[in-house]
């Protein structure tokens, strides 16, 4: 997905010498879905995993289900995902590359 890129550390919009940085935002969007909570997105109030709430939680089935559902809501197809306590690996991309 092409869109406005943000700084992953500060959350600020990236600005280059030619203005606002535009590029692939797929990884950025996945990260934002994982860390945000439901209710934080005005346009999609149900979107958000709130992964920080699961620190030190050994129940991985609910986390896995929440990630699948939230990525699906945004049109992201998960190719492979492993969820272990303290470690999550996801290979995913948008179903429609035009999004």
C-alpha positions as CSV (number, residue, x, y, z in Angstrom):
1,X,0.0,0.0,0.0
2,X,1.3,3.4,-0.9
3,X,0.7,6.3,1.5
4,X,2.3,8.8,3.8
5,X,5.2,7.4,5.8
6,X,5.7,8.0,9.5
7,X,8.8,7.7,11.7
8,X,8.4,4.5,13.6
9,X,10.1,5.9,16.7
10,X,8.4,9.2,17.1
11,X,5.1,8.8,15.1
12,X,5.8,12.0,13.2
13,X,5.2,12.3,9.5
14,X,8.4,11.8,7.6
15,X,9.5,14.8,5.6
16,X,12.2,14.7,3.0
17,X,13.8,17.5,0.9
18,X,10.8,17.3,-1.5
19,X,8.1,17.3,1.1
20,X,6.1,14.6,2.8
21,X,7.6,11.1,2.3
22,X,5.3,8.9,0.2
23,X,6.0,5.2,-0.1
24,X,5.1,1.6,0.8
25,X,3.3,1.7,4.2
26,X,2.4,-2.0,4.5
27,X,4.8,-2.7,7.4
28,X,3.9,0.5,9.0
29,X,0.2,-0.2,8.8
30,X,0.7,-3.7,10.3
31,X,2.7,-2.3,13.2
32,X,0.0,0.4,13.9
33,X,-2.8,-2.3,13.9
34,X,-0.8,-4.4,16.4
35,X,-0.1,-1.6,18.8
36,X,-3.3,0.4,18.6
37,X,-6.4,-0.5,20.7
38,X,-10.0,-0.7,19.5
39,X,-11.5,2.8,19.5
40,X,-8.4,4.6,18.5
41,X,-9.3,4.7,14.7
42,X,-12.2,7.0,14.0
43,X,-12.9,5.5,10.6
44,X,-12.6,1.9,12.0
45,X,-13.5,1.9,15.7
46,X,-13.2,-1.9,16.0
47,X,-9.6,-2.0,14.5
48,X,-6.7,-2.6,16.8
49,X,-5.0,-5.5,18.6
50,X,-3.6,-3.7,21.6
51,X,-0.6,-6.1,21.7
52,X,0.9,-4.2,24.7
53,X,-1.9,-5.6,26.9
54,X,-0.6,-9.1,26.4
55,X,2.9,-8.7,27.7
56,X,3.7,-11.7,30.0
57,X,0.6,-13.4,28.8
58,X,1.0,-17.1,27.8
59,X,-2.4,-17.4,26.1
60,X,-1.4,-17.2,22.5
61,X,-4.6,-18.5,20.8
62,X,-6.6,-15.2,21.6
63,X,-3.7,-13.1,20.4
64,X,-3.4,-15.1,17.2
65,X,-7.1,-14.8,16.5
66,X,-7.1,-11.1,17.2
67,X,-4.2,-10.5,14.8
68,X,-5.9,-12.5,12.1
69,X,-9.2,-10.7,12.5
70,X,-7.7,-7.2,12.6
71,X,-5.5,-7.7,9.6
72,X,-8.5,-9.1,7.7
73,X,-10.5,-6.0,8.5
74,X,-7.8,-3.9,6.9
75,X,-7.5,-6.2,3.8
76,X,-4.2,-7.8,4.9
77,X,-3.7,-11.5,4.1
78,X,-1.4,-13.4,6.5
79,X,0.8,-15.8,4.8
80,X,2.6,-17.1,7.9
81,X,2.4,-16.3,11.5
82,X,4.0,-17.8,14.6
83,X,3.0,-16.6,18.1
84,X,4.9,-17.6,21.1
85,X,5.1,-15.9,24.5
86,X,7.4,-12.9,24.0
87,X,7.8,-13.5,20.2
88,X,5.5,-12.8,17.2
89,X,6.6,-13.2,13.6
90,X,4.2,-12.3,10.8
91,X,4.5,-12.5,7.0
92,X,1.6,-10.6,5.5
93,X,0.6,-8.4,2.6
94,X,-2.4,-6.6,1.3
95,X,-4.7,-8.8,-0.8
96,X,-5.2,-6.1,-3.4
97,X,-2.0,-4.3,-4.2
98,X,-4.0,-1.2,-5.3
99,X,-5.1,-0.5,-1.7
